[in-house]
């Protein structure tokens, strides 16, 4: 449980930095990847999900 929350928080931090880097360099793919990573991290931390489960949930919301 604590592991998912810690990993989720870390993924959110990485996602924000990827978004920022994508914004600075004008790389839309990097920016989008950062957004996705941040959303996955938020699900991991707040809903206590594994990373795979959170990614699956994000992919389902796209469609």
C-alpha positions in Angstrom: 0.0 0.0 0.0 2.7 2.5 1.0 4.8 1.3 -1.9 2.0 2.3 -4.4 1.6 5.7 -2.8 5.3 6.4 -2.9 5.7 5.2 -6.5 2.7 7.2 -7.5 4.1 10.4 -6.0 7.4 9.7 -7.7 5.6 9.1 -11.1 3.8 12.4 -10.6 7.1 14.3 -10.1 8.6 12.6 -13.1 5.5 13.5 -15.2 5.7 17.1 -14.2 9.3 17.3 -15.2 8.7 15.6 -18.5 5.8 18.1 -19.2 8.1 21.0 -18.4 10.9 19.7 -20.6 8.5 19.1 -23.4 7.2 22.6 -23.0 10.7 24.1 -23.1 11.8 22.1 -26.1 8.5 22.3 -27.9 8.3 18.5 -28.0 4.6 17.6 -27.9 5.3 13.9 -27.5 7.4 14.5 -24.4 4.7 16.8 -23.0 1.9 14.3 -23.6 4.0 11.5 -22.1 4.5 13.7 -19.0 0.7 14.3 -18.7 0.0 10.6 -19.0 2.7 9.7 -16.4 1.4 12.3 -14.0 -2.2 10.9 -14.4 -0.9 7.3 -13.8 1.0 8.5 -10.7 -2.1 10.2 -9.4 -4.2 7.1 -9.7 -1.4 5.0 -8.1 -1.2 7.3 -5.1 -4.8 8.2 -4.5 -6.5 5.0 -5.4 -3.7 2.7 -4.2 -3.4 0.9 -7.6 -0.4 -0.8 -9.1 1.3 0.9 -12.0 0.0 -1.6 -14.5 -3.6 -1.3 -13.3 -3.4 2.5 -13.4 -2.0 2.5 -16.9 -4.8 0.2 -18.0 -7.4 2.5 -16.5 -5.9 5.5 -18.3 -5.9 3.6 -21.6 -9.6 2.7 -21.1 -10.5 6.4 -20.5 -9.0 7.3 -23.9 -11.4 5.1 -25.8 
